Amino acid sequence: MVERLRRFHPAFAQTVFLMGNHEEVFLRVLGGDLTILPDWLRFGGAECLQSYGIDPAELQLRKAADVLKLLRQAIPKDHVKFLSGFVDTASFGRYLFVHAGIRPGVPLPQQIPEDLRWIRQPFLDHEADHGHVVVHGHTISRAVEVRPNRIGLDTGAYRSGVLSALGVEGEERWIIQTGAGAGSGEEGVRVAKYQHA
C-alpha cells in the first residue's frame, strides 16, 4: 500500500499525506528506538512487518542490533523517505485536516505534533469553534461524527470493514463509505450528501 500511495500522482488533484501516530512510531522504530517496538507490534506493527515479509515472532529471537538491521534491510529507503515527508496539518477553506485533533484554545502555529497525532481529550468533547472545522481520524466511532466544529472519520476499517472519507466541493460536502458494512450500494459503497452546517 505504501508503494501504491508513493506513486499516486493524479492529474486532477494534489495529494497531501498526514502524519499520524502509527507513522510516527514506525519511523521512531526505524530510527533506532526499539523500546517502543513491543507496543508498536500490538497496534499494527506486526501486520506492517508481515507486509514487508518479516515474521514478527522472529524478532523476539534476535538481539536489538540485529532487529534494527533486519528492519532497515526489509523496508525500502524510498518508503521511509515518503513517510518522513508526511505533514501534520493541511487546510483549505474552512477545513483543517489532522490525524487526531488539536489542542483547544491553542493557535494553529503553536500546536505540537504530539497533540496533532495523538490527542483525544479535551479535543473530542470541546464544543467551541476552533476557527476551522477540524477533520480527523484516530478515534474510532461506529459512524462518522459530524459536529459544528469537527468531523471524525475513523470508523475502524480494520475491524468494521467500513472505510470512510469526506468529499468537499463549494458549499456541499459528503461522506463516502466503502466496505462490507457500508450500506446499500451494490459494491458496498455509500455516499451521503449534506449541506454545510
DASULPE-V583909 format. One line per field, one symbol per residue. psi: psi as a letter, one per 30 degrees, with the letter a starting at -180 (. if undefined). burial: 1 if it has 24 or more other C-alpha atoms within 12 Angstrom, else 0. A space follows every 10 residues. Layout:
psi = ???
burial = ???
This chain:
psi = eeeeeegjik fflkkkkkka eeeeeeeeef ffiffgeeee efhfeeeeee fggkjeffef flleeeeeee efefjkeeee eeefgllflk kkbgkkklee aljkfkkefg kkeeefffkd kgeefkflkf fljkklbejk lelkjjlffl jjfjghefff gjkklkkkjb gkllkkklle gfbfleggkk kjkllk.
burial = 0000000000 0000001111 1111111011 0001001001 1000110110 0000010010 0000001101 1100100011 0111010111 0001111111 1111000100 0010111111 0011000001 0111111111 0011110011 1111111000 0111110000 0001111110 1100000001 0000000
